[in-house]
Amino acid sequence: LGKMGGVTVPLISVEHQYLITEKIEGVTPDLPTLRDPDKLTYWKEDVGGLVMGGYEPNPIGWA
């Protein structure tokens, strides 16, 4: 899309670990994404369960 619009979009791929639960009763697609900037973590709905991941302050590059 950037090329089509004549814009350079800087991207870098990094390792990212996350945990996915099985379905959890009461978890629906309209559940908001929750983020804790102090702990660098997030939680969001995924196929009726939850995904929990974290952001690394110095991520390892991946190609």
MODELLER restraints for C-alpha pairs under 7 A, 6 or more apart:
rsr = mdl.restraints
at = mdl.atoms
rsr.add(forms.Gaussian(group=physical.xy_distance, feature=features.Distance(at['CA:2:A'], at['CA:8:A']), mean=5.80, stdev=0.5))
rsr.add(forms.Gaussian(group=physical.xy_distance, feature=features.Distance(at['CA:2:A'], at['CA:9:A']), mean=5.94, stdev=0.5))
rsr.add(forms.Gaussian(group=physical.xy_distance, feature=features.Distance(at['CA:13:A'], at['CA:61:A']), mean=5.97, stdev=0.5))
rsr.add(forms.Gaussian(group=physical.xy_distance, feature=features.Distance(at['CA:13:A'], at['CA:62:A']), mean=5.41, stdev=0.5))
rsr.add(forms.Gaussian(group=physical.xy_distance, feature=features.Distance(at['CA:13:A'], at['CA:63:A']), mean=6.44, stdev=0.5))
rsr.add(forms.Gaussian(group=physical.xy_distance, feature=features.Distance(at['CA:14:A'], at['CA:59:A']), mean=6.04, stdev=0.5))
rsr.add(forms.Gaussian(group=physical.xy_distance, feature=features.Distance(at['CA:14:A'], at['CA:60:A']), mean=5.48, stdev=0.5))
rsr.add(forms.Gaussian(group=physical.xy_distance, feature=features.Distance(at['CA:14:A'], at['CA:61:A']), mean=4.27, stdev=0.5))
rsr.add(forms.Gaussian(group=physical.xy_distance, feature=features.Distance(at['CA:14:A'], at['CA:62:A']), mean=4.76, stdev=0.5))
rsr.add(forms.Gaussian(group=physical.xy_distance, feature=features.Distance(at['CA:15:A'], at['CA:59:A']), mean=6.60, stdev=0.5))
rsr.add(forms.Gaussian(group=physical.xy_distance, feature=features.Distance(at['CA:15:A'], at['CA:60:A']), mean=5.68, stdev=0.5))
rsr.add(forms.Gaussian(group=physical.xy_distance, feature=features.Distance(at['CA:15:A'], at['CA:61:A']), mean=6.28, stdev=0.5))
rsr.add(forms.Gaussian(group=physical.xy_distance, feature=features.Distance(at['CA:15:A'], at['CA:62:A']), mean=5.81, stdev=0.5))
rsr.add(forms.Gaussian(group=physical.xy_distance, feature=features.Distance(at['CA:17:A'], at['CA:53:A']), mean=6.23, stdev=0.5))
rsr.add(forms.Gaussian(group=physical.xy_distance, feature=features.Distance(at['CA:18:A'], at['CA:51:A']), mean=6.74, stdev=0.5))
rsr.add(forms.Gaussian(group=physical.xy_distance, feature=features.Distance(at['CA:18:A'], at['CA:52:A']), mean=5.56, stdev=0.5))
rsr.add(forms.Gaussian(group=physical.xy_distance, feature=features.Distance(at['CA:18:A'], at['CA:53:A']), mean=4.18, stdev=0.5))
rsr.add(forms.Gaussian(group=physical.xy_distance, feature=features.Distance(at['CA:18:A'], at['CA:54:A']), mean=6.90, stdev=0.5))
rsr.add(forms.Gaussian(group=physical.xy_distance, feature=features.Distance(at['CA:19:A'], at['CA:51:A']), mean=5.59, stdev=0.5))
rsr.add(forms.Gaussian(group=physical.xy_distance, feature=features.Distance(at['CA:19:A'], at['CA:52:A']), mean=5.22, stdev=0.5))
rsr.add(forms.Gaussian(group=physical.xy_distance, feature=features.Distance(at['CA:19:A'], at['CA:53:A']), mean=6.35, stdev=0.5))
rsr.add(forms.Gaussian(group=physical.xy_distance, feature=features.Distance(at['CA:20:A'], at['CA:50:A']), mean=5.80, stdev=0.5))
rsr.add(forms.Gaussian(group=physical.xy_distance, feature=features.Distance(at['CA:20:A'], at['CA:51:A']), mean=4.53, stdev=0.5))
rsr.add(forms.Gaussian(group=physical.xy_distance, feature=features.Distance(at['CA:20:A'], at['CA:52:A']), mean=6.61, stdev=0.5))
rsr.add(forms.Gaussian(group=physical.xy_distance, feature=features.Distance(at['CA:21:A'], at['CA:49:A']), mean=5.35, stdev=0.5))
rsr.add(forms.Gaussian(group=physical.xy_distance, feature=features.Distance(at['CA:21:A'], at['CA:50:A']), mean=5.40, stdev=0.5))
rsr.add(forms.Gaussian(group=physical.xy_distance, feature=features.Distance(at['CA:21:A'], at['CA:51:A']), mean=6.57, stdev=0.5))
rsr.add(forms.Gaussian(group=physical.xy_distance, feature=features.Distance(at['CA:22:A'], at['CA:49:A']), mean=5.30, stdev=0.5))
rsr.add(forms.Gaussian(group=physical.xy_distance, feature=features.Distance(at['CA:23:A'], at['CA:48:A']), mean=4.74, stdev=0.5))
rsr.add(forms.Gaussian(group=physical.xy_distance, feature=features.Distance(at['CA:23:A'], at['CA:49:A']), mean=4.10, stdev=0.5))
rsr.add(forms.Gaussian(group=physical.xy_distance, feature=features.Distance(at['CA:24:A'], at['CA:48:A']), mean=6.15, stdev=0.5))
rsr.add(forms.Gaussian(group=physical.xy_distance, feature=features.Distance(at['CA:24:A'], at['CA:49:A']), mean=5.13, stdev=0.5))
rsr.add(forms.Gaussian(group=physical.xy_distance, feature=features.Distance(at['CA:27:A'], at['CA:45:A']), mean=6.85, stdev=0.5))
rsr.add(forms.Gaussian(group=physical.xy_distance, feature=features.Distance(at['CA:27:A'], at['CA:48:A']), mean=5.52, stdev=0.5))
rsr.add(forms.Gaussian(group=physical.xy_distance, feature=features.Distance(at['CA:27:A'], at['CA:49:A']), mean=6.25, stdev=0.5))
rsr.add(forms.Gaussian(group=physical.xy_distance, feature=features.Distance(at['CA:28:A'], at['CA:45:A']), mean=6.87, stdev=0.5))
rsr.add(forms.Gaussian(group=physical.xy_distance, feature=features.Distance(at['CA:28:A'], at['CA:48:A']), mean=5.77, stdev=0.5))
rsr.add(forms.Gaussian(group=physical.xy_distance, feature=features.Distance(at['CA:29:A'], at['CA:45:A']), mean=6.00, stdev=0.5))
rsr.add(forms.Gaussian(group=physical.xy_distance, feature=features.Distance(at['CA:29:A'], at['CA:48:A']), mean=6.92, stdev=0.5))
rsr.add(forms.Gaussian(group=physical.xy_distance, feature=features.Distance(at['CA:31:A'], at['CA:45:A']), mean=6.22, stdev=0.5))
rsr.add(forms.Gaussian(group=physical.xy_distance, feature=features.Distance(at['CA:32:A'], at['CA:44:A']), mean=6.73, stdev=0.5))
rsr.add(forms.Gaussian(group=physical.xy_distance, feature=features.Distance(at['CA:33:A'], at['CA:43:A']), mean=5.85, stdev=0.5))
rsr.add(forms.Gaussian(group=physical.xy_distance, feature=features.Distance(at['CA:33:A'], at['CA:44:A']), mean=4.53, stdev=0.5))
rsr.add(forms.Gaussian(group=physical.xy_distance, feature=features.Distance(at['CA:34:A'], at['CA:42:A']), mean=5.50, stdev=0.5))
rsr.add(forms.Gaussian(group=physical.xy_distance, feature=features.Distance(at['CA:34:A'], at['CA:43:A']), mean=5.15, stdev=0.5))
rsr.add(forms.Gaussian(group=physical.xy_distance, feature=features.Distance(at['CA:34:A'], at['CA:44:A']), mean=6.34, stdev=0.5))
rsr.add(forms.Gaussian(group=physical.xy_distance, feature=features.Distance(at['CA:35:A'], at['CA:41:A']), mean=5.90, stdev=0.5))
rsr.add(forms.Gaussian(group=physical.xy_distance, feature=features.Distance(at['CA:35:A'], at['CA:42:A']), mean=4.26, stdev=0.5))
rsr.add(forms.Gaussian(group=physical.xy_distance, feature=features.Distance(at['CA:35:A'], at['CA:43:A']), mean=6.50, stdev=0.5))
rsr.add(forms.Gaussian(group=physical.xy_distance, feature=features.Distance(at['CA:36:A'], at['CA:42:A']), mean=6.18, stdev=0.5))
rsr.add(forms.Gaussian(group=physical.xy_distance, feature=features.Distance(at['CA:40:A'], at['CA:54:A']), mean=5.48, stdev=0.5))
rsr.add(forms.Gaussian(group=physical.xy_distance, feature=features.Distance(at['CA:40:A'], at['CA:55:A']), mean=5.14, stdev=0.5))
rsr.add(forms.Gaussian(group=physical.xy_distance, feature=features.Distance(at['CA:41:A'], at['CA:53:A']), mean=5.63, stdev=0.5))
rsr.add(forms.Gaussian(group=physical.xy_distance, feature=features.Distance(at['CA:41:A'], at['CA:54:A']), mean=4.11, stdev=0.5))
rsr.add(forms.Gaussian(group=physical.xy_distance, feature=features.Distance(at['CA:41:A'], at['CA:55:A']), mean=6.15, stdev=0.5))
rsr.add(forms.Gaussian(group=physical.xy_distance, feature=features.Distance(at['CA:42:A'], at['CA:52:A']), mean=5.67, stdev=0.5))
rsr.add(forms.Gaussian(group=physical.xy_distance, feature=features.Distance(at['CA:42:A'], at['CA:53:A']), mean=5.48, stdev=0.5))
rsr.add(forms.Gaussian(group=physical.xy_distance, feature=features.Distance(at['CA:42:A'], at['CA:54:A']), mean=6.21, stdev=0.5))
rsr.add(forms.Gaussian(group=physical.xy_distance, feature=features.Distance(at['CA:43:A'], at['CA:50:A']), mean=6.56, stdev=0.5))
rsr.add(forms.Gaussian(group=physical.xy_distance, feature=features.Distance(at['CA:43:A'], at['CA:51:A']), mean=5.53, stdev=0.5))
rsr.add(forms.Gaussian(group=physical.xy_distance, feature=features.Distance(at['CA:43:A'], at['CA:52:A']), mean=4.48, stdev=0.5))
rsr.add(forms.Gaussian(group=physical.xy_distance, feature=features.Distance(at['CA:43:A'], at['CA:53:A']), mean=6.66, stdev=0.5))
rsr.add(forms.Gaussian(group=physical.xy_distance, feature=features.Distance(at['CA:44:A'], at['CA:50:A']), mean=5.55, stdev=0.5))
rsr.add(forms.Gaussian(group=physical.xy_distance, feature=features.Distance(at['CA:44:A'], at['CA:51:A']), mean=5.35, stdev=0.5))
rsr.add(forms.Gaussian(group=physical.xy_distance, feature=features.Distance(at['CA:44:A'], at['CA:52:A']), mean=6.77, stdev=0.5))
rsr.add(forms.Gaussian(group=physical.xy_distance, feature=features.Distance(at['CA:45:A'], at['CA:51:A']), mean=6.21, stdev=0.5))
